[in-house]
Amino acid sequence: MIHFEERWVTISWDADVQAVLVEWKGFADSKELRSALDTALDLVRKRKATRCLGDCRRAGPTTQDDQRWANESWLPRTAALGVRQIAYVLPHSAVARMSLTRSVFRFEDQDLVQAQFDDIDAARAWLLSQR
């Protein structure tokens, strides 16, 4: 079920793995990126989700300010809402891949486990194994 859709992102509920799915479709500027991630939190609240799946294969790079925001603002709020697992499918772009890994994997919270994958099926399988 699609919750939000724009040219750069689709946010939906993945019933198969009981997760909020954020599928990046291209570059998002700072305002678009932050708005999309906050919208994903709205769906987390609505569904009382404990899992998220970030399909970042087509994502563009992010600025250092956005990386810091994700690490210091978005991830703590995500964990506070009860999300316990986040699986990321890494971007194809090397620059975007570095942007993602520099931000989200620096966040440490004993209640939130994050994992990275090159394949969406592996990411889904991992989320299902976390039950």
PyMOL commands that set and color helices and strands:
alter all, ss='L'
color gray80, all
select helices_A, chain A and resi 30-47+64-80+94-104+120-129
alter helices_A, ss='H'
color red, helices_A
select strands_A, chain A and resi 2-6+9-14+19-24+51-55+85-89+113-117
alter strands_A, ss='S'
color yellow, strands_A
deselect
rebuild
show_as cartoon
